[in-house]
Amino acid sequence: MVTVLLGGDVMLGRGVDQILPHPGDPELREPVVTDARRYVRLAERANGPIPSPVDWQWPWGDVPALLDDAAPDVRLINLETTITVGSDFADRKMVCYRMHPDNVPALTALRPDVCALANNHILDFGYQGLNDTLATLARAGIQGAGAGVDLTAARRPAVVAVDDNHRILIASVAMTSAGVPESWAAHRDRAGVWLISRPWQRDATDDLASQLLAHRRDGDIAIVSVHWGSNWGYAIAPSDVEFAHRLIDAGVDMVHGHSSHHPRPIEIYRSRPILYGCGDVIDDYEGIGRHESFRSDLRLLYSASIDPAGPELISLQMIPLRVRQMRLERVSHADAEWLRKTMEHTSHQFKIRVALRSEDLLEVESPK
């Protein structure tokens, strides 16, 4: 059995960067907020004072200890923050995230093996910001996938050896539906992200699957990490369902979706999991109103256990978390039940049932 931990968007920039030991330049060019420290004040107004500076593990709170118990073989997140001191803000882009490179221990505190980089923030500070991010991750021993100095590099999958016989292959792609500019697409002679601009076309899916599966050996597990869709809402575009199904029909073992700020539906298709939106893991949205019905203060980390002989899903569990003072903590039983009911209700079209297990863990029950 191989266990993969999956998380959605990790945004260690902006307000979160400001409470870490080496805060970068707080300048923002948003229509309303021009100083990243404003997001810290909003969080403090909602839930009380935040110490400054915090230690490296502060944003993750209870998570490292929980993962020590769970002992996943591979840890995969979507890093939605450039790691740079650059000040070349992306043109005509209102919201930009950056974390000071000296704050990278706040990322390594989670011990991620791979960061998906094909998203709508990895070029917030231009090509230099992307290069700085890639260099910082390499020094930290973290693989990046989905962005690079050219299209060949962006398409190169991350490969994580679990043991002598099994590896995890991870490709990272982005779609324009998640706000990724067409101009960010990597080309043969230009840096950028692996962008799927026409996901409804079969050629795009076939090309992605063939690029990833060309690296596959017996015993490997293939994952596509995809940044797609809107930030809010539970509806899944039919084209996204078709795209995910085609990938699995072609031989991909798991689809790891992200972009939404809250968890979205789950599907088990041909005994393989499709996570249509994992929701945010780390952000600085605490204290910001307007979307209270989605309970974006509640977060999920996903743990998929797979039999590589199939490969086939054995179990899909979820760890419910809550953010308070820019720190993740275990949720109350009532909040865990709210997440259970919400995930089951929103995944109803896929006949998903979600059970509440001991220690308030959630587990997906296979469709009948």
N, C-alpha and C positions, 0 to 999 in steps of 0.2 A: 504494500500500500504506500502511495505517495500522497502527502498532504501539502496543498498549496494554500497559503494565506493571500487573500486578495483584498485590497482597499481601493477606494475611489480617489477623489482629488485630495492631494496633500498640498496645501497652500501655506507655506512657511514664510511667505513674504509679507510685505505691507505691515499691518499691525502686529502680527506675530513676531516679525523680525525686530520690531522696536522694543520688545520686552526681553530679548535674548542678550547675552553678554556683549555682543559686538553689533549694535544696531547700525544699519546703513543710513544713507541720506533719506530723511523722511519725506522728501518732496514727492507730491502726486500731482497729476494734471487732470483730475476728475472734475466734472462740472460743479460739484458741491464741496468735495473734500480735497484739500490741497496739502494736507499734512497727515502722514500715516498714523501719527500718535492720536489722532482723533478717534480712530477705531479702538484703541486701547481705552480711551475715556468712555466710549459707548459701552464696552464690555463691563467696565467697572461700575458704571451707572446701573447696569442690569443686575450684577451679581456680586458686587463688592470689590475692594482693592486687590490689585494684582501686584505681587512683589516685583521689584525691578533692581537688578536683572534677575531673571529666573535661572534655574539650572537647566542643563541640556535636556533632561528628561521631562521637564515640566509640561510641555504641550501634549506629551503622550500619557501622562498621568499613570493610571492603573494598567495601561496596555502592556508594557514590557513584562511585568510579572505574569499577566494572563498568558502571554505568548510563551513564556518559559515553561508554563504548565502544558500548553497545547503542543509545543515543539514542532511547528510546521517545518517541512523540508525546504520550502522555497517561499520567499516573501516578495510579493509584487504589488506596487502601488503606482498611481498616476501622479507624477510630480508636476504640479501646475504652478511652478515658480522658477524664474531664472535665478541663477546663483552668480551674481556679478556686482561690481561696484560701478558699472557703466551707467551713463546718464542719457543715452541716446534712446529716448522714448519712441515707441513705434508710432508711426505717422497715423493720425486720425483714429487712434485707439484710446478710448476713455479710461479703461481700467488696466493697469499694468502692475505686475507683481515681480519683486526682486528681493532676494535675501543676500546679506553680506556673506562672502565666501568663508569668513572666519566663523560663521554660525553653522557650518555644515555638521558639527557634532549633534545638532538638534535633529538632523535627518538620520545620521548613523545610529542614533539612540534606538531607532526601531529595528536596525540591522536589516534593511531591505537588500535583497539580492539584485533586483531589477527595478528600474524606474521607467515606466512608459513616458515618452517625451513628445509623442505626436499629439499636441493639444493646442488650444488657442491662447496660451500664455508663454510658451517656450521661446518665442521670438519677440517678447514685449520690449526687449532692449537690443534689438537688432542682431546681426550676425555675430558681433563681438560678444553679446550676452549669451548667445547659444554656445559659442566656442568656450567661453568661461565656464558655463555650466557643464559641458562635456569634460573639460579638463578637471574641474573640481570633483565630479563623480568618479573619474578614473583614479585620481589620487586617493579617494576614499574607498576604492575597491568595489564600487557599485556599477553594475552594467546599466547603460542606457539603451533604449530601443526606440526606433521611430523617428529619429532626427539625426542629422549628421552633416558632414561637409559636402556631401553630394547625395544623389539618389541611391547609389549603391550602398553607401554607409547607412542611410536612413532605412533601407530595406533589410539590412543585415539583422537577423534575429539574435536576441540574447539567448545564450545557451548556459544552463545551470546543470551541472552534474550532481545528481542525487546520490548515486553510488556507481559502481563499476558497470552496471547494466542499464541504468535508467537516467535520462536527462529530461529537462523541461526546456522546450523551445518556445520563445515568446516573440511575436511580431507585434508592433505597435503602429496603428494607423489612425488618422483623423479624418473627419468629414466637415464639409462646409456648414452642415446643419448645426454644428456646435460653435459656430462663429469663427472658424479658422479661415483667414483670408486666402483666396486663391494664390496670391502673390507669395505666400509662405511655402508653397509646394517646392520640394527639392527637385532638382533636375540633374542631368548628367554632369553639368559644369557649375551647379549652384547649390549652396547649402539650403537646408530647410527641413520640412517634415514630409513624411510619407502621407500624402493627401489622396483620399478617395473622393473625387469630385462628383462622380456619377455612380453611386452605389447600386442603383436599380439596373445597371447594365451588367449582364452576366459576365462579360469579359473582365470587369473590374474585380469581381469575386474570384473568378477562376485564376486570375493573375496573382492575387494575394495568396490564395491557398497554395498555388504551385510554388511561389517564391519561398513560402515557409516550409512546406512539406518536402522540398528538394533537399533539405538538411536532415530529414528524419531518418533515424535508424530504428531497428526493432527495440521495443521497450521505451521509446521516447513518448512524451506527452506534448502535444502542440496546442498552444494558446494564442488566440488573437485578442489583443487589447485594443479597444476602439473607443475613441472620443467622439460622441455623436449626440444629436438631439438637443432639446431645450434644457434650460436650467430648472424649470418648474413644471410640474404636472406629471400625471401618471400614464397618459395616453402614449401608446407605442405606434409609430408610423408603420403601416403595412410593409413599406419598402425595407425598414430595419429588420422586421421579422423575416422577410424573404432573404435578406442579406445574411443574417445569422444562420438560417436553415441551410443555405447554399454552402456556407463555410463548413458546417458539420457534415453535410452530405459529401463534401469533397475530402473529408478525413480529419478536419480540425476537431480537437477534443473539448474545447471550452472557449466561450466568448465572454470576455471581461469588459463590460461596458461602463462608461463613466461620462460625466459632464453635468448631470443633474445635481442640484445641491441637496437632495434628499434621496433615499433609496427608492428605486422604481421596481417594476415587476420582475419576476424570475420565471424562467421556463426550463423544463427538463425535456429536451428533444432528442429522441433516439438515445436515451440514457446519458446524454451530455448536457451540462449546465450552460444556460445562457443568462447572464446577469445584465439586464437591460440598462441598469444604472445603479452603481454602488453607492452613490451619494458622497458628500464630502466626508473626509476624515478629519483634517485640520483646516481651519479657516479663521478669519477674524470678523465673522458676521454676527457674533454675539451682540445683542442689543439693538440690531437693526430690525425694524418692523416690516410690515406689509405682507408677509407670507407665513403668518403664525399657524394657519391650518395645516401646513405641511410638517410642523414640529421639526424644523431643521436643526434644533438643538440636540436631537436624537440621532445617533450614528450607528452604523453597522460595519463590522469587519466580517469577512466571509472566509470560511475554512472548508475547502473541497478536498475530500479524500477519494483517491482514484486508484483503481486496480490497473496497473500499466499493462497487464496481459491482454486486456480488452482493446484499448483502454475503456474503462467503464466506471461511471460514478458509483461510489460506495455510499458516501454521505455528503450532505451539504449543510453545514452548520453556520450560524451567525452569532456573533458576539455583540449584544446591545450595549451601547455606550451613550453618555451624555456629556456635552461640553459645558463647563462652568469655569469662569475666570480664565478662559483660553486654555483649559486643561481637560483632558478626557477622564471620565470616571465611570464606574459601574452605575447602571440605572436602577431605579426602584422596580419592584415587581410590577407595579401598575404601569410604568412606562414600557417595560418589556412586553407586557400583554398588549399595550397599544401598538407597539411595533409588530407583534405577531398578527394581530387582527388586520392591521393595515396592509402588511405584506400579503396575507392570504386573500384579502378582498381585492387588492389591485392586481393580483396574479390570477384572479378567478378564470379569466379567459383561457389560461393555460392549465386549468384543473390542478392548481398547486394547493396543497394543504401544508400548513406550518404548525408545528407543535412546540409547546413550551416545555423544555427539559429542565433537569436539575440545574441549580445555580443560574437560573433565568437565561440559559442558552436557548436559541431558537434552532429548530431543525426542519428542513424541508422534507416532507413525506412524498414519496414517488407517486406520480399520477396514477389513478386507478384505470 
